[in-house]
Amino acid sequence: MNENRDIIQKADFLLANLAPGGLLQPAQADRFIRLAIDASRLLQLMTRVDMRAPKEDREKIRYGSRALRKGTEAVALPVGERATPDTSKVQLDAELVKAETRISFEAMEDSIEQGNFENTVRDTLAERISLDLEDLAVNGDTALGTGLLSTLDGFRKQSTTNVVAAGGATLDRTVLKDTLKTMPSEFRRDKRSLRYVTADEAVIDYQESIGDRATPLGDDQVQAMESRPFMGINLVDVPVFPTNLGGGTNETEMLLSDPGNMLFGIWRNIRMDTDKDVSAGVMIIVMSARVDFKWAHEPASVKTTGIIAV
């Protein structure tokens, strides 16, 4: 019993240094955020916004029409021919999310003795939080009412301006082409910055459709770990994309955009609170953060629905 008490005291001391007053120090919070982002395929492609407050406005400025005019030497352009930018704001409104982990006294003892306790706490939580944040970013829907995914609307729910119906087709070049042609031309000039983002199962179908071709390209694709780009645009397979949509509960969706258009806002005041259950022999660690996901410019995205995935 005294041994357990010593372990708890050591853990309490280390955690107090990690998060004095319940808040991670800025460098520690930054490291934790990086750990979570690096563990996710999608989060690491997004634009991370370190929010200075739970609510933060991001200014948008763009020229949606022609700026150049025919000029005359030493004569200013008439007022009606002067370019005026479109300005607006995107508000990031960080919502509260929490994660809890329980570490046994025995695991704590081993970790403390090896000098890895703080890393164990961060790494264990960051790995789990990474997957959950990715799930929230893709599948968040406030209409759900309860549960993590009801916290905020994710990118699939937010993408409403440009929508393509695949009509129950598996992912192939035709679906990819239709999706690309639906993207307004001004946003697909630099195709190298765009990404198709969809379920792993859909990407496998596309990879197989290329592999069916009786050519060296088809042979190479069958053996490849990654799918070949379409029109220079890479496909990103994200396991949290749903595959149970549609009337047959066998469909998924796909997003096309520059991932930099996806804003991942996080308020850096990350809390870490601890408790212990002596009877169960575990240390309880609860981490709280505030996050938001928003399109920087939603019309620069395309959502394709009705893709057969299973």
Secondary structure, 3 states (H helix, E strand, C coil): CHHHHHHHHHHHHHHHHHCHHHECCHHHHHHHHHHHHHCCCCHHHCEEEEECCCEEEEEEEECCCCCCCCCECCECCCHHHCCCCEEEEEEEECEEEEEEEEEEHHHHHHHHHCCCHHHHHHHHHHHHHHHHHHHHHHHCCHHHCCCHHHCCCCHHHHCCCCEEEEEEEECCHHHHHHHHHHCCHHHCCCHHHCEEEECHHHHHHHHHHHHCCCCHHHHHHHHCCCCCCECCEEEEECCCCCCCECCCCCEEEEEEECHHHEEEEEEEEEEEEEEEECCCCEEEEEEEEEEEEEECCHHHCEEEEEEECC
